[in-house]
Amino acid sequence: MSKDFARELESKCLEDPENAPIIPAVQVLLKFLEECNFGSVVELNLILQETMEAMMKSNCATIGVESGCKLFKRYITLTILDKDLTELKKDFIKRGHTFLDKIIHDRKRVAKLAAPFIVHGHNILVHSRSRVVRDALIEAAKTSSFTVYVTETSSDKSGARMVKELSAEGINCQLISDASVGYFMERMNTVLLGAEGVVESGGIINRIGTFQVAVLAKELNKPVIVLAESVKFIRYFPLHQRELEMLPNANRKKDGLPLIDYTSPDYIRLLISDVGTLTPSAVSDKLIELYM
């Protein structure tokens, strides 16, 4: 394709870093839909698929970008197809804007649903920086007081940024090293995790280090609650860590080391999403609903 969609996605991500990469990815797809000409729905699907694959080569692409693009493509074509192409394109664009508006507000919905699970006086462990976890903590802090322990995340030091953002909101928090999670875990009441993607089994793909945090939490009987928008639910079923190398964004490494890992549903108590509070086993049913 003549257009560099990977670079366009990176540019949009830089424009508003507060947005998860899913949102600029859908914005790129929607803009392309408005500008492109297609001779049939089959051709449109092929064009959108090629655009999605091109964006997945971007350095800021995550598995969530892939799931968001697939759901966007599925959502816009769920309309009456017995129309001429001009009217059909208008319907696709209208549905595309509806989809974009929904995912823009999903994080706020998740934060409001998650806030009651953040109990006054509790110690909360958070791994790395997660926008939706941050927003849930800020929402909960309106009525409760608690302490947040944030892992520094040695791969990119994003934990320090999380602490800075929470401290600015008056939340008591402490940055801890990745290696000290076992030491601090026994004093935690809850572990809150974000996710780059939620897979069919109810497990999650997230920032490297998530897996060992979840393993330690289960060993010490601490509930692990994952916060993730439903647009991050994807039809993918990894069985072990090595399978992540097969993902389209497997190039996301630093110094040759991976930046993501897989945490199986065995270590997750609950998933809080814009579609409700789910057990990991309920994710596959929700995925069927999303893709029907």
C-alpha positions in Angstrom: 0.0 0.0 0.0 1.3 3.5 -0.8 0.4 5.0 2.5 2.6 4.4 5.6 -0.1 3.5 8.1 2.5 2.4 10.7 4.0 5.9 10.7 0.5 7.5 10.7 -0.4 5.5 13.8 2.8 6.5 15.6 2.1 10.1 14.7 -1.4 10.0 16.1 -0.2 8.2 19.3 2.3 11.1 19.9 -0.5 13.7 19.4 -2.4 12.4 22.4 -0.4 10.0 24.5 -3.2 9.8 27.1 -5.1 7.7 24.6 -4.4 4.0 24.5 -3.1 3.1 21.0 -6.4 1.4 20.2 -8.1 4.8 19.8 -5.7 6.4 17.3 -5.7 3.1 15.4 -9.5 3.3 15.0 -9.2 6.9 14.1 -6.8 6.0 11.3 -9.1 3.3 10.0 -12.1 5.7 10.1 -10.3 8.4 8.3 -9.2 5.9 5.6 -12.8 4.6 5.3 -14.0 8.2 4.7 -11.4 8.7 2.0 -11.2 5.4 0.2 -13.3 4.1 -2.7 -14.4 0.5 -2.8 -16.4 -1.6 -5.2 -17.9 -4.1 -2.8 -18.1 -5.0 0.9 -15.6 -7.8 0.2 -13.1 -5.3 -1.3 -13.6 -3.0 1.7 -12.9 -5.9 4.1 -9.7 -6.7 2.2 -8.6 -3.0 2.3 -9.3 -2.7 6.0 -7.4 -5.9 6.7 -4.4 -4.7 4.8 -4.5 -1.4 6.6 -4.7 -3.1 10.0 -1.8 -5.4 9.1 0.3 -2.3 8.1 -0.5 -0.6 11.4 0.5 -3.7 13.4 4.1 -3.1 12.2 4.2 0.1 14.2 6.3 0.3 17.3 3.3 1.5 19.3 1.0 -1.3 18.1 -0.3 -3.7 20.8 -2.5 -6.8 20.7 -5.2 -4.4 21.8 -4.8 -2.5 18.5 -5.4 -5.7 16.6 -8.5 -6.5 18.6 -9.8 -3.0 18.3 -9.3 -3.0 14.5 -11.0 -6.4 14.1 -14.0 -5.3 16.2 -14.2 -2.0 14.3 -14.3 -3.9 11.0 -17.0 -6.3 12.4 -19.1 -3.5 13.9 -19.3 -1.2 10.9 -20.5 -4.0 8.6 -23.3 -5.1 10.9 -25.9 -3.1 8.9 -28.4 -3.6 6.1 -26.3 -4.4 3.0 -29.2 -4.1 0.5 -28.2 -0.5 -0.5 -26.2 1.1 -3.2 -22.5 1.7 -2.3 -22.9 5.4 -1.7 -25.5 4.9 0.9 -23.7 1.9 2.3 -20.5 3.9 2.8 -22.5 6.6 4.7 -23.8 3.8 7.0 -20.3 2.4 7.5 -18.9 5.8 8.4 -21.8 6.6 10.8 -21.3 3.3 12.6 -17.5 3.9 12.6 -18.0 7.1 14.5 -20.4 5.5 16.9 -17.8 2.8 17.6 -15.0 5.3 18.1 -17.2 7.4 20.5 -17.9 4.2 22.5 -14.3 3.1 23.0 -13.2 6.7 23.9 -15.6 6.6 26.9 -15.1 2.9 27.8 -12.1 3.7 30.1 -14.2 6.0 32.2 -17.0 3.3 32.5 -14.4 0.7 33.7 -13.0 3.2 36.2 -16.4 3.8 37.7 -17.2 0.1 37.9 -13.8 -0.7 39.5 -13.8 2.1 42.1 -16.0 0.2 44.7 -13.5 -2.6 44.7 -10.8 -0.2 46.0 -11.5 -0.3 49.7 -10.8 2.5 52.2 -7.6 1.8 54.2 -6.4 -1.0 51.9 -3.0 -1.4 50.4 -3.1 -1.8 46.6 -0.3 -3.2 44.4 -0.2 -2.0 40.9 2.2 -3.2 38.2 3.7 -0.6 35.9 1.5 2.2 34.4 -2.0 1.5 33.3 -4.3 4.4 32.3 -7.5 2.6 33.3 -6.0 1.5 36.7 -4.9 5.0 37.3 -8.3 6.4 36.5 -10.0 3.9 38.7 -7.7 4.8 41.6 -8.4 8.5 41.1 -12.2 7.8 41.0 -12.0 5.7 44.2 -9.9 8.4 46.0 -12.9 10.8 45.8 -14.5 8.8 48.6 -11.7 6.6 50.1 -8.2 6.8 51.3 -5.7 4.0 50.6 -2.1 3.4 49.8 -0.8 2.3 46.4 2.5 0.4 45.8 3.7 0.7 42.2 6.4 -1.5 40.6 9.0 0.6 38.8 9.0 -1.7 35.7 12.7 -1.8 34.9 12.0 -2.2 31.1 10.9 1.4 30.7 10.5 2.9 34.2 6.8 3.6 33.6 6.0 2.9 37.2 7.7 6.2 38.2 5.3 8.0 35.8 2.4 6.3 37.4 3.5 7.3 40.9 3.9 10.9 39.7 0.3 11.0 38.2 -1.3 9.4 41.3 0.6 11.7 43.7 -0.6 14.7 41.8 -4.1 13.6 42.7 -3.3 13.4 46.4 -3.1 9.6 46.5 -0.6 8.1 48.9 1.7 5.9 46.8 5.2 4.4 46.9 7.4 3.2 44.1 9.0 -0.2 44.7 11.5 -2.2 42.7 10.4 -5.2 40.6 12.5 -7.5 42.6 10.9 -6.5 45.9 7.3 -7.5 45.0 7.6 -10.7 47.0 8.7 -8.7 50.1 5.7 -6.3 49.8 3.1 -8.7 48.7 2.2 -10.0 52.1 1.0 -6.6 53.2 -1.2 -6.1 50.2 -5.0 -6.4 50.2 -5.6 -6.3 46.4 -3.6 -6.4 43.2 -4.9 -4.3 40.4 -3.6 -4.9 36.8 -4.3 -3.4 33.5 -4.1 -5.4 30.2 -2.9 -4.8 26.7 -5.2 -7.7 25.6 -7.7 -10.2 27.2 -7.6 -13.5 25.4 -10.3 -16.2 25.0 -9.3 -18.1 28.1 -9.8 -15.1 30.3 -6.0 -14.7 30.6 -4.2 -11.4 29.8 -1.3 -10.2 27.8 0.3 -7.3 29.5 3.6 -5.5 30.4 6.5 -7.8 31.2 6.5 -8.8 34.9 2.7 -9.1 35.2 2.9 -12.9 35.3 5.3 -13.1 38.3 3.2 -10.5 40.2 0.1 -12.6 39.6 1.9 -15.8 40.7 3.1 -14.3 43.9 -0.3 -12.8 44.6 -2.0 -16.3 44.3 0.7 -17.9 46.4 -0.1 -15.4 49.2 -3.9 -15.5 48.5 -4.2 -11.9 47.4 -7.0 -11.2 44.9 -5.9 -10.2 41.4 -8.4 -7.9 39.7 -7.8 -6.9 36.0 -9.2 -3.8 34.5 -9.6 -3.7 30.7 -12.0 -2.3 28.1 -13.9 -4.9 26.1 -12.3 -3.6 22.9 -9.2 -5.3 24.2 -10.9 -8.8 24.1 -9.3 -10.8 21.3 -9.8 -14.2 19.8 -6.4 -15.6 20.7 -5.6 -18.6 22.9 -1.9 -18.7 24.0 -0.8 -21.8 25.9 2.7 -20.6 27.0 4.9 -17.6 26.8 6.7 -18.6 23.6 3.5 -18.2 21.6 3.7 -14.5 22.1 6.6 -14.5 19.6 4.0 -15.3 17.0 2.0 -12.1 17.5 2.1 -9.4 14.8 3.7 -7.0 17.3 6.4 -9.4 18.5 8.9 -6.9 17.5 8.2 -4.9 20.7 11.4 -5.7 22.5 14.1 -3.8 24.2 17.7 -4.9 24.0 16.4 -8.2 22.5 14.2 -8.9 25.6 10.3 -9.1 25.5 8.1 -6.3 26.7 5.0 -8.4 27.3 4.1 -11.6 29.0 1.0 -13.9 29.3 -0.8 -14.5 32.6 -3.3 -17.4 32.6 -6.8 -17.1 34.0 -5.8 -19.4 37.0 -4.2 -16.3 38.6 -7.0 -13.8 38.0 -10.0 -13.4 40.4 -12.0 -10.9 38.4 -12.0 -8.9 35.2 -13.7 -5.5 35.3 -14.7 -4.2 31.9 -17.2 -1.7 30.4 -19.5 -4.8 29.8 -19.5 -5.6 33.5 -17.6 -7.6 36.1 -16.6 -11.0 34.8 -14.9 -14.1 36.0 -12.2 -15.2 33.5 -14.4 -18.1 32.4 -17.0 -15.7 31.2 -14.7 -13.9 28.7 -15.2 -16.5 25.9 -19.0 -15.9 26.1 -18.5 -12.2 25.8 -16.2 -12.7 22.9 -18.8 -14.6 21.1 -21.3 -11.7 21.7 -18.8 -9.2 20.5 -18.0 -11.0 17.2 -21.6 -12.1 16.4 
